[in-house]
Amino acid sequence: MNLQSRYPSTGSSVLSVSIATLLALALAPSSAIAQAKNKNPASKVYVADVSGDAIIDTGDAIEDVAKRSVYTAQGTVIETKKPESKSERSKNFSTMVYSNGTGAFFDADTRVEMRTFMQEPFTPNRADIESEPSISQTQAFLARGTVGLCNSKLVAGSNMTYQTPQGSVSIRGRKVVIEASQGVTRISMLEGDSTVRAGANDLAGNTLRTGEQAIIRPGPPGQPNIVQIEKIPKAEMPQLDDKVAMACMAKKTVYFEVRERTMDGPDRSGSNKVTSGGGGRTGDGGDTTGTGGTTNGAVTAFDGNSGGASSITIREIVPVEIVPTNLPVQYTISPARIITSTNGPSR
């Protein structure tokens, strides 16, 4: 006895729902189906400042990093120029802010691969600037160079790990500098604590606290890498503080919110970069979801009476630049800007 003969009404209902579902999927835009695996808006990275040359590989293109640009964070590779001399080193850097509120300083001759950066949906306001707006998962690889991080307070469930060729650090603290060069990794904890591991086989790890530095060196052939923890040398503190300070300054230039927008017509292809003007800049590399006629997470896709044209509502993370709301009480007007007349200067 089949299902329909035993439960006639149920069988008809199931069959009708199945046919309706198949029709909805057939009518839904292919881009919506392809993106249905991820319900979260795509995480973003905002470029606060650039000095010298730096490039970013978005997976679709390799281009020069431009100030105030916005990119989809996951999968990007950021690389700053190697200086021609030591005196030029301080002139080559970039600072960026990730949509979980992390400010980052990239020193000269640095390469960072953002292998994973996923974020839960959120609806933040400016009060969130010191706390992470939602749960996030960060997995980055520092191939070489130096990165200074100024983090928001991570919420429960978040994870931030930076790997190097010699080891890794699971970051819980607010301020940290990671250096990878000449086969040695140095991790300096300026505020908070983290767990340092000397490779994949180091499961327990070592706790790194405020004012401490972990040095990871290759071990003997066939042996694990060696971790040495010591106090940060006083002579190194000023430079480390400067790197973190620049990351914190970048962090204060922008906050993030989630907005909705509707995309009409057949051309809805995304882009990893948007440099439009205004208070906020939006990126179209969004990860969206949805199936025909129903709301599923971030996207609603439907076929109306427009001959098959579809419309998708996308929720995306948008950076909003922070500008001073009040001018200083005392300010100077340049004489060159004073308009003069035959009756004397006028202001």
Secondary structure, DSSP 8 states (H G I E B T S, - for coil): --HHHHSHHHHHHHHHHHHHHHHHHHHS-HHHHHTTT--S---EEEEEEEES-EEEE-SS-EEE--TT-EEE-TT-EEEE---SSGGGGGG-EEEEEETTS-EEEE-SS-EEEEEEEEE------GGGGGB-SS-EEEEEEEEEEEEEEE--B--TT-EEEEE-SS-EEEE-SSEEEEEEETTEEEEEEEES-EEEESSTT--S-EEE-TTEEEEEE--STTS--EEEEEE--GGGHHHHHHHHHHHHHHHTTEEEEEEEEEEESS-----SEE---SSB---S------BBTBEETTEEEEE-SSTT-EEEEEEEEEEEE---SS--SS----GGG-EEETTEEE-
